[in-house]
Amino acid sequence: MKKQSGALRLLKNLIYALIIPVGMWAVFAIASGGRTASAIMLITTLRQCVMPSIICYGLMLNMSVGMMNFAAGGMMLCACIVGGNLAKAAGMGIPGLVFFCVLICLIEGVIVGALYRVMHVPSIVLTIGMMLLWEALPKVFYTEGLNLTADYTYLTRSPYCFFVLAVCLIAFYVIYNKTAFGHNLRAIGNNQAIANSVGLDSDKIKFLSYVLGAAFLGIGAVLYASSNGEIRNVSSLGSMSIMFDGFMGMFIAMFIAQFCDMSFAVVFGVFTMKMLSNGFVALGMSSTVRDIVQGGILLVLMIISANAGIFEKIKANKAFRQECNDLYLKSK
């Protein structure tokens, strides 16, 4: 009976986790007359989810302890331009691009994490400042940005991109669920004061969240460079758009994670946002309407998520009143 109960609970949670992404797909499939339901459209949407999902993994490690890394887009841009040009100069192809992008992002993560640990300024202030630095740094070395040839772009094609996502999903799952670091990360995110009182070094764990998150951003930078081929330098927070899809998907993932593991919730959340975006394009809607609907959906999900405890409390109070009433009637 316990096994059956566990299996039923797992199936129930899976259905709840899939309601939003599958529901979004079904709504646009009906509204577009089946255009968004074709196999080609579905594969295209799934392929578009790969890079934002990997970026979201990097952001989620920081968000788990209540920090938002707004420098993620700048870190990726700097790694793309500098790492891509170094790979071209060394003639190392895709392996060189992967090596240099991940290495540069790791160095950036170490710098941002160390500054946070030393300066103790709010993460939003630090990361926005660092974003401006990472945007400006590539201009010093490569004023023309990056221009890759076709042999650097195959990682973004099917099925290679899905292999990359699978590796990142497994890595995130292991880090988040099967390591002491992941356990400590969730402990600090739930209550930092209690975590510190039992001996956890929150500053060290937050530092590591920047470093490990940067590793995922490095993989995201490889895919961003491969998908665009030509990348120009930006300024004045222009790199924010690189991380936007992952940023939006992260909030839906935090809601869906109530019903499934975070590693899968990230993919479901990003797919929901991509399906929403592609669905509006298929319907001929403007980007303004899309942004309004995206904001409205996120607002509703955040309201539900933030007030989940209230609903549980109301339910518990009702059950308690019923129990007290039954006891009173029995006492008569």
C-alpha positions in Angstrom: 0.0 0.0 0.0 2.9 2.4 0.8 4.4 1.8 -2.6 1.1 2.4 -4.3 0.6 5.5 -2.3 4.1 6.8 -3.2 3.5 6.0 -6.8 0.1 7.8 -6.8 1.7 10.8 -5.1 4.5 10.9 -7.7 2.0 10.6 -10.6 -0.2 13.4 -9.0 2.8 15.7 -8.6 3.9 15.0 -12.2 0.5 15.9 -13.5 0.5 19.2 -11.4 4.0 20.0 -12.7 3.0 19.5 -16.4 -0.3 21.4 -16.2 1.3 24.8 -16.9 3.7 23.9 -19.8 1.3 21.4 -21.4 -1.6 23.7 -20.9 0.3 26.6 -22.5 1.1 24.3 -25.5 -2.5 23.2 -25.8 -3.9 26.7 -25.6 -1.8 28.0 -28.5 -2.3 24.8 -30.5 -6.0 25.5 -30.4 -5.7 29.2 -30.9 -3.3 28.9 -33.9 -5.3 26.2 -35.6 -2.7 23.6 -35.0 0.3 25.6 -36.3 2.2 25.5 -33.0 1.3 21.8 -32.5 3.4 20.6 -35.4 6.4 18.4 -34.7 8.7 21.0 -36.4 7.4 23.8 -34.2 7.7 21.6 -31.0 11.3 20.6 -31.8 12.2 24.3 -32.6 10.7 25.4 -29.3 12.5 22.7 -27.3 15.8 23.6 -29.0 15.2 27.2 -28.1 14.8 26.2 -24.5 18.3 24.6 -24.2 20.4 27.8 -23.6 17.9 29.6 -21.3 17.5 26.4 -19.2 21.3 26.2 -18.7 21.4 29.9 -17.8 18.6 29.3 -15.4 20.5 26.6 -13.7 23.3 29.1 -13.1 20.9 31.7 -11.8 19.1 29.2 -9.6 22.1 28.4 -7.5 22.3 32.0 -6.4 18.5 32.4 -6.1 18.4 29.4 -3.8 20.1 31.6 -1.1 18.1 34.7 -1.9 20.6 36.4 -4.3 20.1 37.5 -7.9 23.1 37.5 -10.2 22.3 40.4 -12.6 25.8 40.2 -13.9 25.1 36.8 -15.6 24.5 38.3 -19.1 27.7 40.4 -18.9 29.7 37.4 -17.7 28.5 35.4 -20.7 29.1 38.2 -23.2 32.7 38.7 -21.9 33.3 35.0 -22.0 31.9 34.7 -25.6 33.9 37.5 -27.1 37.2 36.9 -25.2 36.9 33.1 -25.1 35.8 32.9 -28.7 38.6 34.9 -30.1 41.2 33.0 -28.0 39.8 29.7 -29.4 40.0 31.1 -32.9 43.6 32.3 -32.4 44.6 28.9 -31.0 42.8 27.0 -33.7 41.1 24.7 -31.2 37.6 24.8 -32.6 34.6 23.8 -30.4 36.7 22.2 -27.6 38.7 25.5 -27.3 35.5 27.5 -27.3 34.1 25.4 -24.5 37.4 25.5 -22.5 37.9 29.2 -22.7 34.3 30.2 -22.2 33.9 28.0 -19.1 37.3 29.1 -17.8 36.6 32.8 -18.2 33.2 32.5 -16.6 34.7 30.6 -13.6 37.3 33.3 -13.1 34.5 35.9 -13.3 32.4 33.9 -10.8 35.4 33.7 -8.4 35.9 37.5 -8.7 32.2 38.3 -8.1 31.9 35.8 -5.2 35.1 37.1 -3.6 33.9 40.7 -3.8 30.6 39.8 -2.3 32.3 37.9 0.5 34.7 40.8 1.3 32.5 43.8 0.7 29.2 42.4 2.1 27.1 44.7 -0.2 23.7 43.6 -1.5 24.0 41.2 -4.4 21.8 43.3 -6.6 24.1 46.3 -6.2 27.3 44.3 -6.7 26.1 42.3 -9.7 24.7 45.3 -11.6 28.0 47.1 -11.1 30.0 44.0 -12.2 27.7 43.7 -15.2 28.9 47.1 -16.5 32.5 46.0 -16.0 32.1 42.7 -17.9 30.3 44.6 -20.7 33.2 47.0 -21.0 36.1 44.6 -20.6 35.9 42.9 -24.0 36.2 46.3 -25.8 39.7 46.7 -24.4 40.9 43.6 -26.2 38.5 43.0 -29.1 36.8 46.2 -30.3 35.1 44.4 -33.2 33.6 41.7 -31.0 33.5 38.1 -32.2 32.8 36.5 -35.6 32.7 32.7 -35.7 32.8 30.5 -38.7 30.2 27.7 -39.3 32.3 25.0 -37.8 31.8 26.6 -34.3 28.0 26.4 -34.5 27.0 22.8 -34.5 26.5 22.5 -30.7 23.3 24.5 -31.1 21.9 22.0 -33.7 19.8 18.9 -32.9 20.6 16.5 -31.3 23.8 18.0 -29.9 22.1 20.8 -28.0 19.9 18.2 -26.2 22.9 16.2 -25.2 24.4 19.4 -23.7 21.2 20.1 -21.8 21.0 16.5 -20.5 24.6 16.7 -19.1 23.8 20.1 -17.4 20.5 18.8 -16.0 22.3 15.7 -14.5 25.1 17.9 -13.1 22.6 20.4 -11.5 20.5 17.5 -10.1 23.6 16.0 -8.5 24.9 19.3 -7.1 21.5 20.4 -5.8 20.2 17.1 -4.4 23.2 14.8 -3.8 25.9 17.0 -2.3 26.5 18.6 1.1 26.8 21.9 -0.8 23.3 21.6 -2.2 21.9 20.7 1.2 23.6 23.7 2.8 22.3 25.9 -0.1 18.7 25.0 0.7 19.3 25.3 4.4 20.5 28.9 4.0 17.8 29.7 1.6 15.1 28.5 4.1 16.5 30.3 7.1 20.0 31.8 7.1 19.9 32.6 10.9 19.2 29.0 11.8 21.8 27.7 9.3 24.4 30.0 10.8 23.5 29.0 14.3 24.3 25.3 13.5 27.7 26.2 12.2 27.2 26.7 8.4 29.5 29.3 6.8 27.0 31.2 4.7 29.6 33.5 3.2 31.6 30.5 1.9 28.5 28.8 0.5 27.3 32.0 -1.2 30.8 32.3 -2.7 30.6 28.8 -4.1 27.1 29.5 -5.5 28.7 32.2 -7.6 31.5 29.9 -8.8 29.4 26.9 -9.6 26.7 29.1 -11.1 29.4 30.6 -13.4 30.2 27.1 -14.7 26.7 26.7 -16.1 26.8 30.3 -17.4 30.0 29.3 -19.2 28.2 26.5 -21.0 25.4 28.9 -21.8 28.0 31.3 -23.2 29.3 28.5 -25.6 25.7 28.0 -26.9 25.1 31.7 -27.2 28.3 32.2 -29.2 27.5 29.1 -31.4 23.9 30.2 -32.0 24.7 33.8 -33.0 28.1 33.4 -34.7 28.6 37.2 -34.7 28.6 39.0 -31.4 29.1 42.7 -30.9 30.1 44.6 -27.8 27.3 46.2 -25.8 27.1 48.8 -23.1 24.6 50.3 -20.6 23.1 47.1 -19.4 22.7 45.8 -22.9 23.7 42.3 -21.8 20.6 41.9 -19.7 18.7 40.5 -22.8 21.1 37.5 -22.9 19.8 36.2 -19.6 16.2 37.4 -19.9 14.6 34.1 -21.0 16.4 32.2 -18.2 15.5 34.9 -15.8 11.8 34.8 -16.6 11.7 31.0 -16.7 13.3 30.9 -13.3 10.2 32.3 -11.5 7.9 29.8 -13.1 10.4 27.1 -12.2 10.3 28.1 -8.6 6.5 27.7 -8.6 6.6 24.3 -10.5 9.3 23.0 -8.1 6.6 22.5 -5.5 5.6 19.4 -7.5 8.8 18.1 -9.0 12.6 18.4 -8.7 14.1 21.8 -9.5 16.2 20.4 -12.3 13.1 19.4 -14.2 11.1 22.4 -13.1 13.6 24.7 -14.8 13.1 23.0 -18.1 9.3 23.1 -17.7 9.4 26.8 -16.7 11.6 27.9 -19.6 9.5 25.8 -22.1 6.4 27.7 -20.8 7.9 31.1 -21.5 9.2 30.0 -24.9 5.9 28.5 -25.8 4.2 31.7 -24.8 6.6 33.8 -26.9 6.4 31.6 -30.0 2.6 31.2 -29.6 2.1 35.0 -29.8 4.4 35.2 -32.8 2.3 32.5 -34.5 -0.8 34.4 -33.8 0.7 37.7 -35.1 0.5 39.4 -31.7 2.9 42.3 -30.9 5.7 42.1 -28.4 3.9 44.5 -26.2 0.9 42.2 -25.8 3.4 39.3 -25.1 5.2 41.3 -22.4 1.9 42.2 -20.7 0.7 38.6 -20.7 4.0 37.3 -19.4 4.0 39.8 -16.6 0.4 39.0 -15.7 1.2 35.2 -15.6 4.2 35.7 -13.5 2.2 38.0 -11.1 -0.5 35.4 -10.7 2.0 32.6 -10.1 3.9 34.6 -7.5 0.7 35.6 -5.7 -0.3 31.9 -5.5 3.1 30.8 -4.4 3.5 33.5 -1.8 0.1 32.8 -0.3 0.3 29.0 -0.4 0.8 29.0 3.3 -2.3 31.0 3.9 -4.5 28.5 2.1 -2.9 25.6 4.1 -3.4 27.5 7.3 -7.1 28.1 6.5 -7.5 24.4 5.7 -5.8 23.4 8.9 -7.9 25.8 11.0 -11.1 24.5 9.4 -10.1 20.9 10.2 -9.2 21.9 13.8 -12.6 23.6 14.3 -14.3 20.5 13.0 -12.4 18.3 15.3 -13.2 20.5 18.3 -16.8 20.5 17.3 -16.9 16.7 17.1 -15.2 16.4 20.5 -17.7 18.9 22.0 -20.7 17.0 20.6 -19.3 13.7 21.9 -18.8 15.2 25.4 -22.6 15.8 25.5 
